Amino acid sequence: MQQVSHPTVILGGGFAGLFTALHLSQQNYSHPIILIEQRDRFSFKPLLYELLSGELHSEQVYPRYKELLAGSKVSFVQDTVQSINLNERRVNTASGQVFDYSNLVLALGSKTTYFNTAGATEYTMPFTSGEEAIALRKHLRHRLHQAIQTPNSEHRRLLLSVAVIGAGPAGIELACTLADLLPIWYDELGGDGSEIRIVLVNRSREILKGDVNTHLRCTAQRAMKNRVIPVDFLFDAAVTKITSNGVEYQRYDQTQMLQAGTIVWTAGTTPHPLLMELPVSQNRGRLLVTPTLQLPDFPEVFAAGDCATASDHPQPPTAQVAYQQGIAIAQNLQLIKQSKPTIPVQIQMRGTLMKLGLNEGVANLFNKVQIKGQPGHLIREGTYLQLLPNSVHNRKITTEWLTDELFQRHRSVTPMQLGQTPWLSGVATAAAALILATPLVWRAAQPMQFQRSLIWTGVPTLLDHLAPPSR
Ligand SMILES: Cc1cc2nc3c(=O)[nH]c(=O)nc-3n(C[C@H](O)[C@H](O)[C@H](O)COP(=O)(O)OP(=O)(O)OC[C@H]3O[C@@H](n4cnc5c(N)ncnc54)[C@H](O)[C@@H]3O)c2cc1C
């Protein structure tokens, strides 16, 4: 009797899942591939601030899966995974569909946690997806419109105050973005931008605690003070309750209240609850995987990204790790189909990138060099745009972005609005030109070394698109 061959099923279309699917498709994987994802669009999370501000638009950082996967061999199923049975090799979804698999990839990411803080789910806004970034933009615009029509200065102050809870990378990047952006939006309505208040609330005194960006602490702290509106810090504040117009917190044994018309929660994530129920080893809810990213007791199952961790080489929950793991899983699935042994995954962590305001960022290369300001911003966005899934989409977007950067054509925000002079704009253009010229010279002189050293940044691919090397 002929054996039924089930498809390879991927759960979650984030960095780990989507890139597994795309790489399988690209390498002509001979088996059917099914990607199950609850949303209809992919959120490129490191660039959500740009979606909020309008520096990049939704086709760039919040594209539809239908478009990303057009022409690929991946069958996309928009549905919510409800249960996973590892023993029966079966997945059930909310709409009642049942999927049997030969291989499974668990890439469901993580969820926001509120640490049981009263009122947090009702009155704070999360910031983890394109949908949430757009909702926050609408909410902030609405608050500014309300404020401009409010003669009562106390009420206006409430409407114009934003509390960002959590001083991890997302909280800091968001606070910096809002501290530049909101005064511009409010000025456009005829308001006084200096009335805006952005407050970063954190339980401890340390920012970026336990994060891969810890050594960027001083740079981040300085950047927060140098925004259009300096970011206010409220540290050593343990949030106890959220209400419709403020944050209650305990500080030095006293309960106090911070009034705010907008409260954004970036304070914590927890592993996906569905995976915590699985009968496999876990470390703080993240699935423990072998160096080849397989579950030790179920080698037909791979797990990656925020929902998994290797016991010997734990990796931080970041997009750059999840993306590389996706590629590695695709290679290992291909090896399995060829009846070859799977190989351990090598993750290259060569640096980190942070957004520190509009047109400002920091690129921390090899943990040795920090490139700050507008050059840091250009490296950050250029690097991330190279990681956008689907090469055609990616090439078009990168070229559009480069043109925007060089000619300062942002639609929602311009350098003049940011208070920059034409001279500063010229410096920015010169910096961009320098950033492009230096690698061109390096590539021409030492092509192999150039490729090896910079491949992780996306710069070689970017240059190959924009200025193909002469053969
Ligand atoms: C605001 C923000 C900024 C960030 N900035 C950076 C950065 O600058 N650099 C960096 O390296 N990392 C950054 N990160 C972290 C990075 O985005 C994550 O580490 C990365 O997305 C993890 O990838 P993943 O595939 O594991 O999970 P995700 O990308 O979260 O993907 C999980 C997917 O599973 C889907 N899903 C969940 N549950 C179900 C279900 N039951 N059924 C079907 N589908 C489901 C979700 O919709 C989602 O699409 C940032 C994160 C945030 C929130």
PDBQT file of the ligand as one rigid body, heavy atoms in Angstrom, charges set to zero:
ROOT
HETATM    1  C1  LIG A 501       8.208  47.048  18.493  1.00  0.00    +0.000 C 
HETATM    2  C2  LIG A 501       9.245  45.978  18.295  1.00  0.00    +0.000 A 
HETATM    3  C3  LIG A 501      10.483  46.322  17.794  1.00  0.00    +0.000 A 
HETATM    4  C4  LIG A 501      11.457  45.361  17.601  1.00  0.00    +0.000 A 
HETATM    5  N1  LIG A 501      12.671  45.733  17.102  1.00  0.00    +0.000 NA
HETATM    6  C5  LIG A 501      13.613  44.811  16.870  1.00  0.00    +0.000 A 
HETATM    7  C6  LIG A 501      14.864  45.178  16.312  1.00  0.00    +0.000 A 
HETATM    8  O1  LIG A 501      15.109  46.361  16.063  1.00  0.00    +0.000 OA
HETATM    9  N2  LIG A 501      15.767  44.204  16.061  1.00  0.00    +0.000 N 
HETATM   10  C7  LIG A 501      15.534  42.891  16.333  1.00  0.00    +0.000 A 
HETATM   11  O2  LIG A 501      16.376  42.040  16.062  1.00  0.00    +0.000 OA
HETATM   12  N3  LIG A 501      14.357  42.501  16.886  1.00  0.00    +0.000 NA
HETATM   13  C8  LIG A 501      13.396  43.428  17.158  1.00  0.00    +0.000 A 
HETATM   14  N4  LIG A 501      12.206  43.057  17.732  1.00  0.00    +0.000 N 
HETATM   15  C9  LIG A 501      12.000  41.647  18.124  1.00  0.00    +0.000 C 
HETATM   16  C10 LIG A 501      11.620  40.817  16.916  1.00  0.00    +0.000 C 
HETATM   17  O3  LIG A 501      10.621  41.439  16.161  1.00  0.00    +0.000 OA
HETATM   18  C11 LIG A 501      11.204  39.432  17.336  1.00  0.00    +0.000 C 
HETATM   19  O4  LIG A 501      12.259  38.841  18.056  1.00  0.00    +0.000 OA
HETATM   20  C12 LIG A 501      10.863  38.585  16.122  1.00  0.00    +0.000 C 
HETATM   21  O5  LIG A 501       9.727  39.109  15.488  1.00  0.00    +0.000 OA
HETATM   22  C13 LIG A 501      10.651  37.136  16.513  1.00  0.00    +0.000 C 
HETATM   23  O6  LIG A 501      10.272  36.410  15.385  1.00  0.00    +0.000 OA
HETATM   24  P1  LIG A 501       9.313  35.146  15.516  1.00  0.00    +0.000 P 
HETATM   25  O7  LIG A 501       9.144  34.590  14.155  1.00  0.00    +0.000 OA
HETATM   26  O8  LIG A 501       9.784  34.262  16.596  1.00  0.00    +0.000 OA
HETATM   27  O9  LIG A 501       7.949  35.745  16.055  1.00  0.00    +0.000 OA
HETATM   28  P2  LIG A 501       6.935  36.855  15.377  1.00  0.00    +0.000 P 
HETATM   29  O10 LIG A 501       7.715  37.648  14.417  1.00  0.00    +0.000 OA
HETATM   30  O11 LIG A 501       6.306  37.466  16.530  1.00  0.00    +0.000 OA
HETATM   31  O12 LIG A 501       5.946  35.917  14.588  1.00  0.00    +0.000 OA
HETATM   32  C14 LIG A 501       5.027  35.064  15.213  1.00  0.00    +0.000 C 
HETATM   33  C15 LIG A 501       3.843  34.933  14.270  1.00  0.00    +0.000 C 
HETATM   34  O13 LIG A 501       2.957  33.931  14.766  1.00  0.00    +0.000 OA
HETATM   35  C16 LIG A 501       1.625  34.368  14.572  1.00  0.00    +0.000 C 
HETATM   36  N5  LIG A 501       0.781  33.667  15.536  1.00  0.00    +0.000 N 
HETATM   37  C17 LIG A 501       0.800  33.751  16.887  1.00  0.00    +0.000 A 
HETATM   38  N6  LIG A 501      -0.118  32.955  17.425  1.00  0.00    +0.000 NA
HETATM   39  C18 LIG A 501      -0.756  32.328  16.415  1.00  0.00    +0.000 A 
HETATM   40  C19 LIG A 501      -1.781  31.347  16.325  1.00  0.00    +0.000 A 
HETATM   41  N7  LIG A 501      -2.351  30.821  17.429  1.00  0.00    +0.000 N 
HETATM   42  N8  LIG A 501      -2.163  30.950  15.108  1.00  0.00    +0.000 NA
HETATM   43  C20 LIG A 501      -1.606  31.439  13.959  1.00  0.00    +0.000 A 
HETATM   44  N9  LIG A 501      -0.611  32.353  13.988  1.00  0.00    +0.000 NA
HETATM   45  C21 LIG A 501      -0.175  32.787  15.186  1.00  0.00    +0.000 A 
HETATM   46  C22 LIG A 501       1.690  35.868  14.823  1.00  0.00    +0.000 C 
HETATM   47  O14 LIG A 501       0.593  36.532  14.230  1.00  0.00    +0.000 OA
HETATM   48  C23 LIG A 501       3.020  36.230  14.172  1.00  0.00    +0.000 C 
HETATM   49  O15 LIG A 501       2.884  36.588  12.821  1.00  0.00    +0.000 OA
HETATM   50  C24 LIG A 501      11.193  43.999  17.926  1.00  0.00    +0.000 A 
HETATM   51  C25 LIG A 501       9.937  43.652  18.433  1.00  0.00    +0.000 A 
HETATM   52  C26 LIG A 501       8.975  44.627  18.618  1.00  0.00    +0.000 A 
HETATM   53  C27 LIG A 501       7.626  44.243  19.157  1.00  0.00    +0.000 C 
ENDROOT
TORSDOF 0
